[in-house]
Amino acid sequence: MAASRPLLRRSRPGPGSGSAAPRAGRVPTWIPIGVLATAAAWLCSSLQNSVDAAGFATVDVRRSRLDAPAGFRDPRWQEYLAVRLASLPPVDARDHAQVRSVAVAVAGLPFVQEVLEPRVLWPDGIEVPLRLRKPGACVLSGTDFLAISEDGVVLPGRWPTPPLVDGRFLPVIGPNDGRFDSAQPGERLRAPGDVDGLAVALSLRAALEPEDFALAGPPLVDATRARQTAVDEPGVRILFEGRRVVYFGRAPEAGAPGELPTEKKWEHVRRALAFLRPENGARDWSLADVRWDVADVAWRLPPDPEAPADAPTPKRPAPRKP
């Protein structure tokens, strides 16, 4: 409209002329306006045809990049993303439904926990904001290990040993009986023993420091009998390297009456691990029953060269009622 204002002013009749016709040689106002409108429409159509012809509005989703500025990200997940997106046809960035289909495909990946609304970034492509799952435990599958997310999903990628994440090993959900040999990425833990084992693993990683893991190695959590905990049934068993066993009772947040608070149990575990440090005398133990107000610890005695070969071994502490 700004360009048309001078034309409108130039077409006004002079003072005292009334409604006299425009002077000879003057171009009626509607003619240049019509020419401009036609030219603009032709230009827009021409540009649109050029964009379509050049393919600027088409996004090749086979070219992708998984950005994770913070937190855990397995580099192999990029390959899973590329394979998933390779199954999609080229996407028209002007078509919201097609753009949305990319987000739907990404949301189906087992390591993706949440996907937000995608957006087109001209001329770069399509951005899909997402939140990745974080591993909290692992399971033995054949001779390798598979990571398990904090919400209980099997994550892609096999490991020769329990992975070290944020300075802490991922606890192994036991008892390593072969039931995960055919586990596939995307499957979810559902058995009560596995669900309880994951709860113990997450609590363990939060309660112990990286120095504790460096000292004791990757733990194995056997929670298959967590819900049968009784005076003579230790419930959850946590196995550390060196054949050290912790009797833990029920899984965290079990809500059973009389159960020692979880924080108190981990306090016992930290104290037992501290005895292994050289500055504390490197006093070794084979069993720590942390279900009680005062933990029962079975200490390993140093070998006595004069003791007979059939000397009795130290007895385990008698079970006590929680």
C-alpha positions, 0 to 999 in steps of 0.5 A, a space after each residue: 500500500 505504501 507504493 500506491 500512495 504516491 500514485 493516488 496523490 498524483 491522480 488527484 484533480 487540481 484546485 477548483 477543477 471539480 470533477 474534471 477528467 485527468 489531463 492528457 498523458 496521465 495514466 489512470 491509477 488502477 492501471 499501475 496498481 493492477 500491473 504491480 499486483 500481477 507482477 507480484 503474483 507472477 513473482 510469487 508463483 515463479 519463486 514457488 515453482 523454483 523452490 519446488 523444482 530445486 527441492 528446497 522444501 524437501 528434507 532427506 531424513 536419511 541425513 540425521 544427527 543425534 545431539 545430546 549436549 549432556 547426559 549419557 548417550 551410547 554412540 551406537 544409538 546414532 546408527 539405530 536412529 539412521 536405520 529408523 529414519 531410512 525407512 521414511 520417504 522424503 518429507 515436505 517441510 511445508 506439510 505438518 503431517 509429514 513433519 510430524 511423522 518424523 517425530 512419531 518415528 523417532 518416538 518409537 526408538 527404545 532409547 527415546 523417552 519423550 518427544 516434543 513438537 518438531 519444527 522446521 529450521 530453514 534451510 537446515 531441516 527438521 529439529 525434533 526435541 527429545 529426552 533420552 532414557 538413562 540407564 540404571 542397571 544391566 542384565 546378562 544376555 548370553 555372554 554380554 550385558 544389556 543396559 536397562 533404563 531407569 524406567 525398565 526398558 532394555 536399551 540397544 547396544 551390547 557390552 562385554 562388562 557391566 558399563 560404568 556410567 557417571 563413575 558408577 557401575 550399572 548393577 547387574 539384575 540377577 541371578 543370571 539364570 539365562 532368562 535374558 538371553 533372548 531379550 530385545 531392545 524395547 522390551 520392558 521388565 515386568 517380572 516382580 523380581 526384575 522390577 524389585 531388582 531395578 528398584 534396588 539397583 537405582 537406590 544403590 547407585 544413588 546411595 554409594 559413591 564412585 569410590 565405593 564402586 571402585 573398591 567393591 566392583 560391579 554388584 549383582 542384585 538378586 531380588 527374586 525373593 524380595 517379597 518373601 522376606 522373613 526372619 529366616 529369608 534374607 530377601 534381596 541379596 547383593 553380591 559384590 566382588 570377593 564373594 561378599 554378600 549383603 542381605 538387604 531384605 525388601 526392595 526400597 519403597 516396599 512399605 512393609 511394617 517393621 522394615 528398616 528404612 532404606 537409608 539406614 540399610 545403605 548406611 550399613 553397607 557404606 560402613 561395611 565397604 569402608 572397612 575394606 580400605 587400607 587406611 581402615 585396616 583392610 578388614 575383610 568380610 563375607 556377609 553383611 546382614 543390613 536388615 537390623 538396627 545394628 548390622 550383623 557382619 561375618 568377618 573373614 579371619 586372617 589365615 593362621 599358618 598353625 591352624 589345622 586344615 580342618 579348622 572350623 570356619 567362622 559361623 554366620 550370624 543368627 537371623 534376627 527379626 526385623 
